[in-house]
Amino acid sequence: MTCVYDLDKGVVLHVGKGKVSGVLVPFWKRIKINKIQMESVAIDMSPASILSVKTNAPKATMVFDQFHIIKKLNETISKIRRDLYNKEKNKVIK
């Protein structure tokens, strides 16, 4: 599911089934019809979300949400650890 929230007001603005940019077409139509200007948009790090915001709100500042940043960081650290372990199997790693 793709959910769009107004973080200032704490309300759900749109819910769509799936995670592709096409799910947001009705949302972006409403934004354009109502001539709403967005200052910033918090999104996950998916290419579909990034493209959707760049296409429909090019002046808005994009902010990646904390959950996805930490997840990406943890994945990178785990990969480094695995690579180090595989390279140095016979040595003690602290």
N, CA, C and O atoms as CSV, one atom per row, in Angstrom:
chain,resi,resn,atom,element,x,y,z
A,1,MET,N,N,0.838,-1.186,0.000
A,1,MET,CA,C,0.000,0.000,0.000
A,1,MET,C,C,0.879,1.243,0.000
A,1,MET,O,O,1.968,1.261,0.573
A,2,THR,N,N,0.386,2.253,-0.642
A,2,THR,CA,C,1.035,3.555,-0.623
A,2,THR,C,C,0.101,4.519,0.097
A,2,THR,O,O,-1.049,4.701,-0.304
A,3,CYS,N,N,0.602,5.129,1.154
A,3,CYS,CA,C,-0.198,6.073,1.938
A,3,CYS,C,C,0.452,7.443,1.897
A,3,CYS,O,O,1.669,7.575,2.029
A,4,VAL,N,N,-0.372,8.455,1.713
A,4,VAL,CA,C,0.101,9.838,1.720
A,4,VAL,C,C,-0.547,10.521,2.917
A,4,VAL,O,O,-1.770,10.529,3.061
A,5,TYR,N,N,0.298,11.096,3.773
A,5,TYR,CA,C,-0.170,11.776,4.978
A,5,TYR,C,C,0.203,13.247,4.913
A,5,TYR,O,O,1.220,13.622,4.330
A,6,ASP,N,N,-0.632,14.067,5.519
A,6,ASP,CA,C,-0.256,15.445,5.805
A,6,ASP,C,C,0.336,15.403,7.209
A,6,ASP,O,O,-0.399,15.298,8.190
A,7,LEU,N,N,1.658,15.484,7.308
A,7,LEU,CA,C,2.317,15.339,8.599
A,7,LEU,C,C,2.016,16.502,9.537
A,7,LEU,O,O,2.043,16.332,10.756
A,8,ASP,N,N,1.730,17.679,8.989
A,8,ASP,CA,C,1.384,18.828,9.841
A,8,ASP,C,C,0.021,18.644,10.504
A,8,ASP,O,O,-0.144,18.922,11.691
A,9,LYS,N,N,-0.947,18.176,9.729
A,9,LYS,CA,C,-2.314,18.024,10.242
A,9,LYS,C,C,-2.596,16.628,10.794
A,9,LYS,O,O,-3.573,16.429,11.516
A,10,GLY,N,N,-1.734,15.657,10.453
A,10,GLY,CA,C,-1.924,14.294,10.939
A,10,GLY,C,C,-3.096,13.582,10.295
A,10,GLY,O,O,-3.777,12.794,10.952
A,11,VAL,N,N,-3.343,13.844,9.023
A,11,VAL,CA,C,-4.459,13.206,8.334
A,11,VAL,C,C,-3.961,12.453,7.095
A,11,VAL,O,O,-2.951,12.811,6.489
A,12,VAL,N,N,-4.702,11.402,6.744
A,12,VAL,CA,C,-4.407,10.637,5.537
A,12,VAL,C,C,-5.019,11.364,4.346
A,12,VAL,O,O,-6.202,11.707,4.359
A,13,LEU,N,N,-4.210,11.595,3.321
A,13,LEU,CA,C,-4.692,12.290,2.129
A,13,LEU,C,C,-5.025,11.340,0.992
A,13,LEU,O,O,-5.891,11.628,0.167
A,14,HIS,N,N,-4.333,10.204,0.949
A,14,HIS,CA,C,-4.528,9.271,-0.164
A,14,HIS,C,C,-4.005,7.898,0.231
A,14,HIS,O,O,-2.986,7.779,0.912
A,15,VAL,N,N,-4.715,6.864,-0.206
A,15,VAL,CA,C,-4.264,5.480,-0.041
A,15,VAL,C,C,-4.433,4.788,-1.383
A,15,VAL,O,O,-5.499,4.850,-1.997
A,16,GLY,N,N,-3.379,4.133,-1.830
A,16,GLY,CA,C,-3.433,3.412,-3.102
A,16,GLY,C,C,-2.837,2.025,-2.950
A,16,GLY,O,O,-1.963,1.806,-2.111
A,17,LYS,N,N,-3.303,1.104,-3.747
A,17,LYS,CA,C,-2.829,-0.269,-3.676
A,17,LYS,C,C,-1.591,-0.425,-4.559
A,17,LYS,O,O,-1.659,-0.234,-5.773
A,18,GLY,N,N,-0.484,-0.765,-3.954
A,18,GLY,CA,C,0.761,-0.961,-4.682
A,18,GLY,C,C,1.787,0.087,-4.320
A,18,GLY,O,O,1.524,0.988,-3.523
A,19,LYS,N,N,2.986,-0.046,-4.928
A,19,LYS,CA,C,4.072,0.880,-4.617
A,19,LYS,C,C,4.674,1.511,-5.863
A,19,LYS,O,O,5.821,1.957,-5.830
A,20,VAL,N,N,3.940,1.557,-6.943
A,20,VAL,CA,C,4.455,2.161,-8.176
A,20,VAL,C,C,3.921,3.587,-8.302
A,20,VAL,O,O,2.911,3.940,-7.693
A,21,SER,N,N,4.606,4.391,-9.091
A,21,SER,CA,C,4.227,5.806,-9.189
A,21,SER,C,C,2.811,6.004,-9.725
A,21,SER,O,O,2.184,7.019,-9.422
A,22,GLY,N,N,2.291,5.059,-10.514
A,22,GLY,CA,C,0.934,5.171,-11.050
A,22,GLY,C,C,-0.137,5.202,-9.979
A,22,GLY,O,O,-1.225,5.734,-10.202
A,23,VAL,N,N,0.158,4.637,-8.817
A,23,VAL,CA,C,-0.790,4.620,-7.694
A,23,VAL,C,C,-1.073,6.044,-7.215
A,23,VAL,O,O,-2.130,6.315,-6.645
A,24,LEU,N,N,-0.129,6.941,-7.448
A,24,LEU,CA,C,-0.272,8.319,-6.963
A,24,LEU,C,C,-0.913,9.269,-7.972
A,24,LEU,O,O,-1.096,10.448,-7.668
A,25,VAL,N,N,-1.257,8.783,-9.165
A,25,VAL,CA,C,-1.845,9.649,-10.194
A,25,VAL,C,C,-3.079,10.398,-9.678
A,25,VAL,O,O,-3.157,11.612,-9.868
A,26,PRO,N,N,-4.048,9.731,-9.033
A,26,PRO,CA,C,-5.219,10.470,-8.532
A,26,PRO,C,C,-4.840,11.525,-7.483
A,26,PRO,O,O,-5.424,12.607,-7.437
A,27,PHE,N,N,-3.868,11.194,-6.657
A,27,PHE,CA,C,-3.410,12.155,-5.646
A,27,PHE,C,C,-2.818,13.396,-6.309
A,27,PHE,O,O,-3.176,14.519,-5.955
A,28,TRP,N,N,-1.921,13.198,-7.262
A,28,TRP,CA,C,-1.295,14.341,-7.937
A,28,TRP,C,C,-2.312,15.174,-8.721
A,28,TRP,O,O,-2.164,16.392,-8.821
A,29,LYS,N,N,-3.344,14.529,-9.278
A,29,LYS,CA,C,-4.401,15.282,-9.974
A,29,LYS,C,C,-5.106,16.229,-9.005
A,29,LYS,O,O,-5.353,17.390,-9.329
A,30,ARG,N,N,-5.431,15.718,-7.801
A,30,ARG,CA,C,-6.097,16.559,-6.797
A,30,ARG,C,C,-5.207,17.717,-6.362
A,30,ARG,O,O,-5.681,18.833,-6.150
A,31,ILE,N,N,-3.914,17.437,-6.232
A,31,ILE,CA,C,-2.964,18.484,-5.846
A,31,ILE,C,C,-2.942,19.590,-6.899
A,31,ILE,O,O,-2.977,20.775,-6.569
A,32,LYS,N,N,-2.884,19.187,-8.175
A,32,LYS,CA,C,-2.833,20.179,-9.266
A,32,LYS,C,C,-4.137,20.949,-9.401
A,32,LYS,O,O,-4.121,22.163,-9.602
A,33,ILE,N,N,-5.273,20.255,-9.291
A,33,ILE,CA,C,-6.581,20.912,-9.389
A,33,ILE,C,C,-6.734,21.972,-8.296
A,33,ILE,O,O,-7.252,23.061,-8.543
A,34,ASN,N,N,-6.274,21.639,-7.079
A,34,ASN,CA,C,-6.387,22.567,-5.947
A,34,ASN,C,C,-5.220,23.550,-5.845
A,34,ASN,O,O,-5.156,24.361,-4.921
A,35,LYS,N,N,-4.304,23.466,-6.806
A,35,LYS,CA,C,-3.149,24.379,-6.877
A,35,LYS,C,C,-2.373,24.438,-5.568
A,35,LYS,O,O,-2.028,25.513,-5.077
A,36,ILE,N,N,-2.112,23.273,-5.020
A,36,ILE,CA,C,-1.362,23.165,-3.768
A,36,ILE,C,C,0.129,23.117,-4.082
A,36,ILE,O,O,0.573,22.339,-4.927
A,37,GLN,N,N,0.890,23.953,-3.394
A,37,GLN,CA,C,2.349,23.964,-3.531
A,37,GLN,C,C,2.958,23.265,-2.318
A,37,GLN,O,O,2.696,23.646,-1.177
A,38,MET,N,N,3.765,22.248,-2.570
A,38,MET,CA,C,4.415,21.532,-1.480
A,38,MET,C,C,5.813,22.077,-1.265
A,38,MET,O,O,6.572,22.278,-2.213
A,39,GLU,N,N,6.143,22.313,0.005
A,39,GLU,CA,C,7.490,22.784,0.340
A,39,GLU,C,C,8.446,21.617,0.492
A,39,GLU,O,O,9.589,21.679,0.040
A,40,SER,N,N,7.976,20.547,1.130
A,40,SER,CA,C,8.822,19.373,1.345
A,40,SER,C,C,7.976,18.110,1.339
A,40,SER,O,O,6.783,18.129,1.639
A,41,VAL,N,N,8.633,17.017,0.988
A,41,VAL,CA,C,7.956,15.720,0.897
A,41,VAL,C,C,8.866,14.680,1.533
A,41,VAL,O,O,10.026,14.544,1.144
A,42,ALA,N,N,8.343,13.947,2.509
A,42,ALA,CA,C,9.087,12.846,3.133
A,42,ALA,C,C,8.653,11.551,2.458
A,42,ALA,O,O,7.465,11.231,2.415
A,43,ILE,N,N,9.630,10.804,1.928
A,43,ILE,CA,C,9.312,9.587,1.186
A,43,ILE,C,C,10.279,8.470,1.554
A,43,ILE,O,O,11.305,8.689,2.198
A,44,ASP,N,N,9.910,7.245,1.118
A,44,ASP,CA,C,10.863,6.153,1.219
A,44,ASP,C,C,11.890,6.332,0.102
A,44,ASP,O,O,11.829,7.315,-0.636
A,45,MET,N,N,12.805,5.425,-0.029
A,45,MET,CA,C,13.895,5.600,-0.994
A,45,MET,C,C,13.650,4.853,-2.305
A,45,MET,O,O,14.590,4.607,-3.061
A,46,SER,N,N,12.407,4.496,-2.577
A,46,SER,CA,C,12.121,3.737,-3.798
A,46,SER,C,C,12.221,4.639,-5.031
A,46,SER,O,O,11.829,5.805,-4.987
A,47,PRO,N,N,12.744,4.096,-6.120
A,47,PRO,CA,C,12.842,4.874,-7.360
A,47,PRO,C,C,11.485,5.409,-7.828
A,47,PRO,O,O,11.404,6.512,-8.368
A,48,ALA,N,N,10.422,4.626,-7.621
A,48,ALA,CA,C,9.082,5.079,-8.036
A,48,ALA,C,C,8.658,6.325,-7.264
A,48,ALA,O,O,8.102,7.256,-7.846
A,49,SER,N,N,8.915,6.346,-5.961
A,49,SER,CA,C,8.555,7.512,-5.143
A,49,SER,C,C,9.369,8.730,-5.546
A,49,SER,O,O,8.828,9.827,-5.682
A,50,ILE,N,N,10.660,8.540,-5.735
A,50,ILE,CA,C,11.541,9.647,-6.117
A,50,ILE,C,C,11.099,10.243,-7.452
A,50,ILE,O,O,10.987,11.462,-7.584
A,51,LEU,N,N,10.849,9.385,-8.438
A,51,LEU,CA,C,10.409,9.848,-9.749
A,51,LEU,C,C,9.078,10.580,-9.667
A,51,LEU,O,O,8.894,11.618,-10.302
A,52,SER,N,N,8.155,10.040,-8.885
A,52,SER,CA,C,6.835,10.648,-8.745
A,52,SER,C,C,6.932,12.055,-8.174
A,52,SER,O,O,6.267,12.969,-8.661
A,53,VAL,N,N,7.744,12.232,-7.158
A,53,VAL,CA,C,7.893,13.560,-6.549
A,53,VAL,C,C,8.627,14.506,-7.499
A,53,VAL,O,O,8.220,15.656,-7.661
A,54,LYS,N,N,9.709,14.031,-8.132
A,54,LYS,CA,C,10.457,14.884,-9.065
A,54,LYS,C,C,9.577,15.352,-10.219
A,54,LYS,O,O,9.710,16.483,-10.686
A,55,THR,N,N,8.685,14.488,-10.677
A,55,THR,CA,C,7.813,14.809,-11.801
A,55,THR,C,C,6.689,15.755,-11.397
A,55,THR,O,O,6.360,16.683,-12.136
A,56,ASN,N,N,6.100,15.523,-10.225
A,56,ASN,CA,C,4.887,16.242,-9.844
A,56,ASN,C,C,5.076,17.384,-8.850
A,56,ASN,O,O,4.212,18.252,-8.721
A,57,ALA,N,N,6.190,17.379,-8.159
A,57,ALA,CA,C,6.472,18.466,-7.203
A,57,ALA,C,C,7.960,18.797,-7.276
A,57,ALA,O,O,8.684,18.634,-6.294
A,58,PRO,N,N,8.416,19.262,-8.441
A,58,PRO,CA,C,9.856,19.453,-8.651
A,58,PRO,C,C,10.508,20.484,-7.739
A,58,PRO,O,O,11.719,20.435,-7.524
A,59,LYS,N,N,9.739,21.404,-7.208
A,59,LYS,CA,C,10.306,22.432,-6.325
A,59,LYS,C,C,10.335,22.005,-4.862
A,59,LYS,O,O,10.960,22.668,-4.035
A,60,ALA,N,N,9.671,20.914,-4.541
A,60,ALA,CA,C,9.624,20.441,-3.158
A,60,ALA,C,C,10.952,19.802,-2.766
A,60,ALA,O,O,11.594,19.125,-3.569
A,61,THR,N,N,11.343,20.027,-1.534
A,61,THR,CA,C,12.529,19.379,-0.998
A,61,THR,C,C,12.158,17.948,-0.629
A,61,THR,O,O,11.181,17.713,0.082
A,62,MET,N,N,12.953,16.988,-1.122
A,62,MET,CA,C,12.706,15.583,-0.800
A,62,MET,C,C,13.503,15.200,0.435
A,62,MET,O,O,14.698,15.479,0.529
A,63,VAL,N,N,12.831,14.559,1.379
A,63,VAL,CA,C,13.467,14.081,2.597
A,63,VAL,C,C,13.174,12.590,2.701
A,63,VAL,O,O,12.022,12.165,2.615
A,64,PHE,N,N,14.232,11.799,2.885
A,64,PHE,CA,C,14.025,10.357,3.042
A,64,PHE,C,C,13.716,10.059,4.501
A,64,PHE,O,O,14.343,10.605,5.409
A,65,ASP,N,N,12.730,9.178,4.713
A,65,ASP,CA,C,12.323,8.902,6.086
A,65,ASP,C,C,13.399,8.113,6.828
A,65,ASP,O,O,14.170,7.360,6.233
A,66,GLN,N,N,13.424,8.309,8.141
A,66,GLN,CA,C,14.452,7.750,9.007
A,66,GLN,C,C,14.510,6.223,8.930
A,66,GLN,O,O,15.601,5.655,8.906
A,67,PHE,N,N,13.374,5.558,8.892
A,67,PHE,CA,C,13.343,4.094,8.851
A,67,PHE,C,C,14.158,3.565,7.672
A,67,PHE,O,O,14.986,2.670,7.843
A,68,HIS,N,N,13.932,4.108,6.491
A,68,HIS,CA,C,14.607,3.599,5.298
A,68,HIS,C,C,16.091,3.957,5.269
A,68,HIS,O,O,16.899,3.197,4.735
A,69,ILE,N,N,16.452,5.091,5.829
A,69,ILE,CA,C,17.877,5.452,5.920
A,69,ILE,C,C,18.602,4.475,6.836
A,69,ILE,O,O,19.661,3.962,6.477
A,70,ILE,N,N,18.045,4.211,8.013
A,70,ILE,CA,C,18.663,3.280,8.969
A,70,ILE,C,C,18.711,1.867,8.388
A,70,ILE,O,O,19.704,1.160,8.560
A,71,LYS,N,N,17.646,1.454,7.702
A,71,LYS,CA,C,17.624,0.134,7.074
A,71,LYS,C,C,18.757,-0.005,6.054
A,71,LYS,O,O,19.461,-1.014,6.034
A,72,LYS,N,N,18.925,1.010,5.212
A,72,LYS,CA,C,19.984,0.994,4.197
A,72,LYS,C,C,21.366,0.967,4.855
A,72,LYS,O,O,22.259,0.249,4.406
A,73,LEU,N,N,21.533,1.744,5.907
A,73,LEU,CA,C,22.798,1.770,6.639
A,73,LEU,C,C,23.113,0.395,7.237
A,73,LEU,O,O,24.238,-0.091,7.124
A,74,ASN,N,N,22.117,-0.228,7.872
A,74,ASN,CA,C,22.316,-1.566,8.459
A,74,ASN,C,C,22.650,-2.604,7.402
A,74,ASN,O,O,23.496,-3.467,7.636
A,75,GLU,N,N,22.007,-2.539,6.246
A,75,GLU,CA,C,22.319,-3.472,5.162
A,75,GLU,C,C,23.762,-3.301,4.695
A,75,GLU,O,O,24.454,-4.284,4.430
A,76,THR,N,N,24.209,-2.062,4.595
A,76,THR,CA,C,25.580,-1.780,4.155
A,76,THR,C,C,26.596,-2.282,5.182
A,76,THR,O,O,27.603,-2.889,4.816
A,77,ILE,N,N,26.333,-2.028,6.463
A,77,ILE,CA,C,27.238,-2.505,7.517
A,77,ILE,C,C,27.301,-4.028,7.527
A,77,ILE,O,O,28.384,-4.594,7.677
A,78,SER,N,N,26.176,-4.697,7.372
A,78,SER,CA,C,26.155,-6.165,7.330
A,78,SER,C,C,26.954,-6.694,6.147
A,78,SER,O,O,27.668,-7.687,6.281
A,79,LYS,N,N,26.845,-6.054,5.005
A,79,LYS,CA,C,27.608,-6.481,3.825
A,79,LYS,C,C,29.106,-6.328,4.076
A,79,LYS,O,O,29.888,-7.211,3.724
A,80,ILE,N,N,29.508,-5.211,4.683
A,80,ILE,CA,C,30.921,-4.988,4.996
A,80,ILE,C,C,31.416,-6.060,5.962
A,80,ILE,O,O,32.502,-6.610,5.779
A,81,ARG,N,N,30.623,-6.357,6.986
A,81,ARG,CA,C,31.007,-7.403,7.954
A,81,ARG,C,C,31.172,-8.756,7.269
A,81,ARG,O,O,32.156,-9.459,7.502
A,82,ARG,N,N,30.204,-9.119,6.420
A,82,ARG,CA,C,30.291,-10.412,5.711
A,82,ARG,C,C,31.528,-10.465,4.819
A,82,ARG,O,O,32.242,-11.468,4.801
A,83,ASP,N,N,31.776,-9.397,4.089
A,83,ASP,CA,C,32.953,-9.348,3.215
A,83,ASP,C,C,34.240,-9.467,4.017
A,83,ASP,O,O,35.160,-10.184,3.624
A,84,LEU,N,N,34.303,-8.762,5.140
A,84,LEU,CA,C,35.479,-8.830,6.005
A,84,LEU,C,C,35.683,-10.249,6.543
A,84,LEU,O,O,36.796,-10.774,6.535
A,85,TYR,N,N,34.602,-10.850,7.006
A,85,TYR,CA,C,34.672,-12.203,7.549
A,85,TYR,C,C,35.157,-13.178,6.475
A,85,TYR,O,O,36.042,-13.993,6.734
A,86,ASN,N,N,34.594,-13.099,5.295
A,86,ASN,CA,C,34.991,-14.006,4.220
A,86,ASN,C,C,36.444,-13.789,3.812
A,86,ASN,O,O,37.119,-14.741,3.420
A,87,LYS,N,N,36.925,-12.585,3.894
A,87,LYS,CA,C,38.307,-12.283,3.530
A,87,LYS,C,C,39.288,-12.745,4.598
A,87,LYS,O,O,40.400,-13.170,4.285
A,88,GLU,N,N,38.878,-12.662,5.852
A,88,GLU,CA,C,39.777,-12.955,6.980
A,88,GLU,C,C,39.281,-14.147,7.811
A,88,GLU,O,O,39.330,-14.086,9.040
A,89,LYS,N,N,38.817,-15.203,7.192
A,89,LYS,CA,C,38.201,-16.344,7.901
A,89,LYS,C,C,39.081,-16.935,9.002
A,89,LYS,O,O,38.571,-17.346,10.044
A,90,ASN,N,N,40.365,-16.980,8.788
A,90,ASN,CA,C,41.244,-17.639,9.766
A,90,ASN,C,C,41.795,-16.704,10.830
A,90,ASN,O,O,42.588,-17.132,11.668
A,91,LYS,N,N,41.403,-15.465,10.818
A,91,LYS,CA,C,41.867,-14.512,11.816
A,91,LYS,C,C,40.729,-14.124,12.740
A,91,LYS,O,O,39.559,-14.246,12.377
A,92,VAL,N,N,41.062,-13.665,13.912
A,92,VAL,CA,C,40.053,-13.214,14.850
A,92,VAL,C,C,39.626,-11.803,14.444
A,92,VAL,O,O,40.464,-10.929,14.219
A,93,ILE,N,N,38.317,-11.596,14.353
A,93,ILE,CA,C,37.772,-10.285,13.986
A,93,ILE,C,C,37.033,-9.722,15.187
A,93,ILE,O,O,36.155,-10.371,15.757
A,94,LYS,N,N,37.392,-8.537,15.552
A,94,LYS,CA,C,36.700,-7.875,16.663
A,94,LYS,C,C,35.812,-6.791,16.117
A,94,LYS,O,O,35.134,-6.105,16.881
